[in-house]
Each structure stands twice: as structure tokens, then as C-alpha cells.
């Protein structure tokens, strides 16, 4: 009971995503509880982490996903770009920058 508690805490400290899956890969018979420390566990965790890194949380920050906006930014809108815009892009420009939209529509006529 005390061994299981110590093992679960050690796996949580090692940032195991699924303690049950990591336990299945450990050689539990070779591990010994010495006070509050499990002798030989650190080495086994390092080996499991090297072979199955997906079972542990990464210290690296996950990449930030940025989605495209789907339109031409008003600061980049030229007469030529405005002429090539479709209806939805022009509508988005009209909502986001009505002054620029008016200026470009006057030039177009």
C-alpha cells in the first residue's frame, strides 16, 4: 500500500500522463521502497521516458496555432488589390475601415 502510494506520487512528479501505462512498462519486482524513496525508480523512469516520450508531459511549450484572417488587411489595400477583391472581402473592408472603402470605391468609378 505504501509502495503504491510512493510510486503513484513519483510518477506524478515525473509528469506521467497515464500512470497506469507507465507502471506497466516498469520492472516493479526490481524496485524497493527505502523510507519514502523507491530505489531504482529514477533510472527506470528515464529509460521509459526515452523510449516512450509520449507518455510524459513535455517541458516544451506547445506551438501557438494562428488561423488566417481570410481577407486583405486594410493597411495593405491598394486600388489594384481592391479591384481584385470579391464581394465578401469588400464587405469586410467596408465594416473594418469605412473611410478607406469609400475612398477606393470613388476611385473605381
PyMOL commands that place a pseudoatom at each C-alpha (Angstrom):
pseudoatom trace, name=CA, resn=UNK, resi=1, chain=A, elem=C, hetatm=0, pos=[0.000, 0.000, 0.000]
pseudoatom trace, name=CA, resn=UNK, resi=2, chain=A, elem=C, hetatm=0, pos=[2.771, 2.414, 0.962]
pseudoatom trace, name=CA, resn=UNK, resi=3, chain=A, elem=C, hetatm=0, pos=[4.786, 1.320, -2.092]
pseudoatom trace, name=CA, resn=UNK, resi=4, chain=A, elem=C, hetatm=0, pos=[1.863, 2.009, -4.441]
pseudoatom trace, name=CA, resn=UNK, resi=5, chain=A, elem=C, hetatm=0, pos=[1.324, 5.449, -2.926]
pseudoatom trace, name=CA, resn=UNK, resi=6, chain=A, elem=C, hetatm=0, pos=[5.022, 6.313, -3.241]
pseudoatom trace, name=CA, resn=UNK, resi=7, chain=A, elem=C, hetatm=0, pos=[5.086, 5.007, -6.824]
pseudoatom trace, name=CA, resn=UNK, resi=8, chain=A, elem=C, hetatm=0, pos=[1.998, 7.000, -7.813]
pseudoatom trace, name=CA, resn=UNK, resi=9, chain=A, elem=C, hetatm=0, pos=[3.477, 10.171, -6.303]
pseudoatom trace, name=CA, resn=UNK, resi=10, chain=A, elem=C, hetatm=0, pos=[6.798, 9.592, -8.055]
pseudoatom trace, name=CA, resn=UNK, resi=11, chain=A, elem=C, hetatm=0, pos=[5.084, 9.114, -11.419]
pseudoatom trace, name=CA, resn=UNK, resi=12, chain=A, elem=C, hetatm=0, pos=[3.058, 12.275, -10.885]
pseudoatom trace, name=CA, resn=UNK, resi=13, chain=A, elem=C, hetatm=0, pos=[6.296, 14.104, -10.086]
pseudoatom trace, name=CA, resn=UNK, resi=14, chain=A, elem=C, hetatm=0, pos=[7.809, 12.726, -13.303]
pseudoatom trace, name=CA, resn=UNK, resi=15, chain=A, elem=C, hetatm=0, pos=[4.808, 14.205, -15.190]
pseudoatom trace, name=CA, resn=UNK, resi=16, chain=A, elem=C, hetatm=0, pos=[3.457, 10.876, -16.406]
pseudoatom trace, name=CA, resn=UNK, resi=17, chain=A, elem=C, hetatm=0, pos=[0.273, 11.430, -18.433]
pseudoatom trace, name=CA, resn=UNK, resi=18, chain=A, elem=C, hetatm=0, pos=[-1.020, 7.932, -17.660]
pseudoatom trace, name=CA, resn=UNK, resi=19, chain=A, elem=C, hetatm=0, pos=[0.452, 6.395, -14.512]
pseudoatom trace, name=CA, resn=UNK, resi=20, chain=A, elem=C, hetatm=0, pos=[-1.136, 3.009, -15.194]
pseudoatom trace, name=CA, resn=UNK, resi=21, chain=A, elem=C, hetatm=0, pos=[0.509, 2.775, -18.630]
pseudoatom trace, name=CA, resn=UNK, resi=22, chain=A, elem=C, hetatm=0, pos=[3.902, 3.791, -17.247]
pseudoatom trace, name=CA, resn=UNK, resi=23, chain=A, elem=C, hetatm=0, pos=[3.601, 1.269, -14.381]
pseudoatom trace, name=CA, resn=UNK, resi=24, chain=A, elem=C, hetatm=0, pos=[3.036, -1.486, -16.936]
pseudoatom trace, name=CA, resn=UNK, resi=25, chain=A, elem=C, hetatm=0, pos=[6.410, -0.688, -18.510]
pseudoatom trace, name=CA, resn=UNK, resi=26, chain=A, elem=C, hetatm=0, pos=[8.317, -0.689, -15.212]
pseudoatom trace, name=CA, resn=UNK, resi=27, chain=A, elem=C, hetatm=0, pos=[10.003, -3.734, -13.700]
pseudoatom trace, name=CA, resn=UNK, resi=28, chain=A, elem=C, hetatm=0, pos=[8.227, -3.458, -10.342]
pseudoatom trace, name=CA, resn=UNK, resi=29, chain=A, elem=C, hetatm=0, pos=[9.941, -6.553, -8.900]
pseudoatom trace, name=CA, resn=UNK, resi=30, chain=A, elem=C, hetatm=0, pos=[13.330, -4.836, -9.025]
pseudoatom trace, name=CA, resn=UNK, resi=31, chain=A, elem=C, hetatm=0, pos=[12.104, -1.719, -7.200]
pseudoatom trace, name=CA, resn=UNK, resi=32, chain=A, elem=C, hetatm=0, pos=[12.491, -1.450, -3.428]
pseudoatom trace, name=CA, resn=UNK, resi=33, chain=A, elem=C, hetatm=0, pos=[10.941, 1.042, -1.037]
pseudoatom trace, name=CA, resn=UNK, resi=34, chain=A, elem=C, hetatm=0, pos=[13.554, 2.626, 1.221]
pseudoatom trace, name=CA, resn=UNK, resi=35, chain=A, elem=C, hetatm=0, pos=[11.764, 5.014, 3.575]
pseudoatom trace, name=CA, resn=UNK, resi=36, chain=A, elem=C, hetatm=0, pos=[9.871, 7.356, 1.255]
pseudoatom trace, name=CA, resn=UNK, resi=37, chain=A, elem=C, hetatm=0, pos=[12.135, 6.766, -1.746]
pseudoatom trace, name=CA, resn=UNK, resi=38, chain=A, elem=C, hetatm=0, pos=[11.870, 3.962, -4.276]
pseudoatom trace, name=CA, resn=UNK, resi=39, chain=A, elem=C, hetatm=0, pos=[15.334, 2.679, -5.123]
pseudoatom trace, name=CA, resn=UNK, resi=40, chain=A, elem=C, hetatm=0, pos=[15.938, 2.221, -8.866]
pseudoatom trace, name=CA, resn=UNK, resi=41, chain=A, elem=C, hetatm=0, pos=[12.810, 4.056, -9.975]
pseudoatom trace, name=CA, resn=UNK, resi=42, chain=A, elem=C, hetatm=0, pos=[14.557, 7.128, -11.333]
pseudoatom trace, name=CA, resn=UNK, resi=43, chain=A, elem=C, hetatm=0, pos=[16.639, 5.066, -13.766]
pseudoatom trace, name=CA, resn=UNK, resi=44, chain=A, elem=C, hetatm=0, pos=[13.626, 3.088, -14.967]
pseudoatom trace, name=CA, resn=UNK, resi=45, chain=A, elem=C, hetatm=0, pos=[11.552, 6.238, -15.490]
pseudoatom trace, name=CA, resn=UNK, resi=46, chain=A, elem=C, hetatm=0, pos=[14.374, 7.781, -17.528]
pseudoatom trace, name=CA, resn=UNK, resi=47, chain=A, elem=C, hetatm=0, pos=[14.521, 4.645, -19.689]
pseudoatom trace, name=CA, resn=UNK, resi=48, chain=A, elem=C, hetatm=0, pos=[10.739, 4.566, -20.206]
pseudoatom trace, name=CA, resn=UNK, resi=49, chain=A, elem=C, hetatm=0, pos=[10.731, 8.300, -20.993]
pseudoatom trace, name=CA, resn=UNK, resi=50, chain=A, elem=C, hetatm=0, pos=[13.495, 7.839, -23.582]
pseudoatom trace, name=CA, resn=UNK, resi=51, chain=A, elem=C, hetatm=0, pos=[11.626, 5.008, -25.304]
pseudoatom trace, name=CA, resn=UNK, resi=52, chain=A, elem=C, hetatm=0, pos=[8.046, 6.311, -24.850]
pseudoatom trace, name=CA, resn=UNK, resi=53, chain=A, elem=C, hetatm=0, pos=[8.203, 10.095, -24.533]
pseudoatom trace, name=CA, resn=UNK, resi=54, chain=A, elem=C, hetatm=0, pos=[4.514, 10.417, -25.463]
pseudoatom trace, name=CA, resn=UNK, resi=55, chain=A, elem=C, hetatm=0, pos=[3.607, 9.027, -22.017]
pseudoatom trace, name=CA, resn=UNK, resi=56, chain=A, elem=C, hetatm=0, pos=[5.064, 12.094, -20.305]
pseudoatom trace, name=CA, resn=UNK, resi=57, chain=A, elem=C, hetatm=0, pos=[4.205, 15.774, -20.427]
pseudoatom trace, name=CA, resn=UNK, resi=58, chain=A, elem=C, hetatm=0, pos=[6.728, 17.813, -22.341]
pseudoatom trace, name=CA, resn=UNK, resi=59, chain=A, elem=C, hetatm=0, pos=[8.619, 20.726, -20.826]
pseudoatom trace, name=CA, resn=UNK, resi=60, chain=A, elem=C, hetatm=0, pos=[8.428, 22.455, -24.204]
pseudoatom trace, name=CA, resn=UNK, resi=61, chain=A, elem=C, hetatm=0, pos=[5.637, 24.911, -24.769]
pseudoatom trace, name=CA, resn=UNK, resi=62, chain=A, elem=C, hetatm=0, pos=[3.105, 23.786, -27.356]
pseudoatom trace, name=CA, resn=UNK, resi=63, chain=A, elem=C, hetatm=0, pos=[3.174, 25.813, -30.569]
pseudoatom trace, name=CA, resn=UNK, resi=64, chain=A, elem=C, hetatm=0, pos=[0.574, 28.529, -30.827]
pseudoatom trace, name=CA, resn=UNK, resi=65, chain=A, elem=C, hetatm=0, pos=[-1.847, 27.955, -33.680]
pseudoatom trace, name=CA, resn=UNK, resi=66, chain=A, elem=C, hetatm=0, pos=[-2.755, 31.087, -35.608]
pseudoatom trace, name=CA, resn=UNK, resi=67, chain=A, elem=C, hetatm=0, pos=[-5.546, 30.957, -38.144]
pseudoatom trace, name=CA, resn=UNK, resi=68, chain=A, elem=C, hetatm=0, pos=[-5.565, 33.188, -41.226]
pseudoatom trace, name=CA, resn=UNK, resi=69, chain=A, elem=C, hetatm=0, pos=[-7.999, 36.071, -41.217]
pseudoatom trace, name=CA, resn=UNK, resi=70, chain=A, elem=C, hetatm=0, pos=[-9.249, 35.432, -44.740]
pseudoatom trace, name=CA, resn=UNK, resi=71, chain=A, elem=C, hetatm=0, pos=[-9.054, 38.980, -46.031]
pseudoatom trace, name=CA, resn=UNK, resi=72, chain=A, elem=C, hetatm=0, pos=[-6.650, 41.684, -47.064]
pseudoatom trace, name=CA, resn=UNK, resi=73, chain=A, elem=C, hetatm=0, pos=[-5.569, 43.904, -44.219]
pseudoatom trace, name=CA, resn=UNK, resi=74, chain=A, elem=C, hetatm=0, pos=[-6.821, 47.473, -44.687]
pseudoatom trace, name=CA, resn=UNK, resi=75, chain=A, elem=C, hetatm=0, pos=[-3.315, 48.901, -44.401]
pseudoatom trace, name=CA, resn=UNK, resi=76, chain=A, elem=C, hetatm=0, pos=[-2.260, 46.804, -47.410]
pseudoatom trace, name=CA, resn=UNK, resi=77, chain=A, elem=C, hetatm=0, pos=[-5.287, 47.564, -49.573]
pseudoatom trace, name=CA, resn=UNK, resi=78, chain=A, elem=C, hetatm=0, pos=[-4.336, 49.325, -52.780]
pseudoatom trace, name=CA, resn=UNK, resi=79, chain=A, elem=C, hetatm=0, pos=[-6.531, 50.274, -55.722]
pseudoatom trace, name=CA, resn=UNK, resi=80, chain=A, elem=C, hetatm=0, pos=[-5.275, 47.205, -57.589]
pseudoatom trace, name=CA, resn=UNK, resi=81, chain=A, elem=C, hetatm=0, pos=[-5.930, 44.904, -54.624]
pseudoatom trace, name=CA, resn=UNK, resi=82, chain=A, elem=C, hetatm=0, pos=[-9.372, 46.441, -54.137]
pseudoatom trace, name=CA, resn=UNK, resi=83, chain=A, elem=C, hetatm=0, pos=[-10.194, 45.786, -57.804]
pseudoatom trace, name=CA, resn=UNK, resi=84, chain=A, elem=C, hetatm=0, pos=[-9.373, 42.089, -57.340]
pseudoatom trace, name=CA, resn=UNK, resi=85, chain=A, elem=C, hetatm=0, pos=[-11.405, 41.729, -54.137]
pseudoatom trace, name=CA, resn=UNK, resi=86, chain=A, elem=C, hetatm=0, pos=[-14.555, 39.659, -54.092]
pseudoatom trace, name=CA, resn=UNK, resi=87, chain=A, elem=C, hetatm=0, pos=[-17.819, 40.695, -52.532]
pseudoatom trace, name=CA, resn=UNK, resi=88, chain=A, elem=C, hetatm=0, pos=[-17.100, 39.250, -49.059]
pseudoatom trace, name=CA, resn=UNK, resi=89, chain=A, elem=C, hetatm=0, pos=[-13.640, 40.839, -48.870]
pseudoatom trace, name=CA, resn=UNK, resi=90, chain=A, elem=C, hetatm=0, pos=[-15.070, 44.223, -49.860]
pseudoatom trace, name=CA, resn=UNK, resi=91, chain=A, elem=C, hetatm=0, pos=[-17.826, 43.849, -47.285]
pseudoatom trace, name=CA, resn=UNK, resi=92, chain=A, elem=C, hetatm=0, pos=[-15.237, 43.056, -44.601]
pseudoatom trace, name=CA, resn=UNK, resi=93, chain=A, elem=C, hetatm=0, pos=[-13.228, 46.128, -45.642]
pseudoatom trace, name=CA, resn=UNK, resi=94, chain=A, elem=C, hetatm=0, pos=[-16.341, 48.286, -45.525]
pseudoatom trace, name=CA, resn=UNK, resi=95, chain=A, elem=C, hetatm=0, pos=[-17.066, 47.121, -41.965]
pseudoatom trace, name=CA, resn=UNK, resi=96, chain=A, elem=C, hetatm=0, pos=[-13.493, 47.380, -40.710]
pseudoatom trace, name=CA, resn=UNK, resi=97, chain=A, elem=C, hetatm=0, pos=[-12.453, 50.605, -42.447]
pseudoatom trace, name=CA, resn=UNK, resi=98, chain=A, elem=C, hetatm=0, pos=[-15.413, 52.511, -43.968]
pseudoatom trace, name=CA, resn=UNK, resi=99, chain=A, elem=C, hetatm=0, pos=[-13.330, 55.588, -44.857]
pseudoatom trace, name=CA, resn=UNK, resi=100, chain=A, elem=C, hetatm=0, pos=[-10.859, 53.584, -46.928]
pseudoatom trace, name=CA, resn=UNK, resi=101, chain=A, elem=C, hetatm=0, pos=[-13.735, 51.695, -48.550]
pseudoatom trace, name=CA, resn=UNK, resi=102, chain=A, elem=C, hetatm=0, pos=[-15.400, 54.968, -49.620]
pseudoatom trace, name=CA, resn=UNK, resi=103, chain=A, elem=C, hetatm=0, pos=[-12.123, 56.338, -50.930]
pseudoatom trace, name=CA, resn=UNK, resi=104, chain=A, elem=C, hetatm=0, pos=[-11.427, 53.238, -53.009]
pseudoatom trace, name=CA, resn=UNK, resi=105, chain=A, elem=C, hetatm=0, pos=[-14.971, 52.984, -54.383]
pseudoatom trace, name=CA, resn=UNK, resi=106, chain=A, elem=C, hetatm=0, pos=[-14.830, 56.609, -55.561]
pseudoatom trace, name=CA, resn=UNK, resi=107, chain=A, elem=C, hetatm=0, pos=[-11.576, 55.925, -57.405]
pseudoatom trace, name=CA, resn=UNK, resi=108, chain=A, elem=C, hetatm=0, pos=[-13.076, 52.842, -59.007]
pseudoatom trace, name=CA, resn=UNK, resi=109, chain=A, elem=C, hetatm=0, pos=[-15.964, 54.768, -60.630]
for i in range(1, 109): cmd.bond("trace and resi %d" % i, "trace and resi %d" % (i + 1))
show_as sticks, trace
zoom trace
